[in-house]
Amino acid sequence: MSRVPCGRICHQERMEVTLHSYARGSFGLVVHDQISKSNIPQSKRQPLFISYMEKNSPAE
């Protein structure tokens, strides 16, 4: 993902994945949802996005 100095996202990709964890620990990524001030029903909310990936983690 490319960023310009003001923090805007210049490139975006979308992929649907399912993560299953059978061991304690983390995948090495942090996901967030898009903040919305409106009362959007749970079924119509925007998908989660990866906001951070740890170096040398399974996610990388």
Secondary structure, 3 states (H helix, E strand, C coil): CCECCCCCECCCCCCCCCCCCCCCCCCCEEEECCCCCCCCCHHHCCCCEEEEECCCCCCC
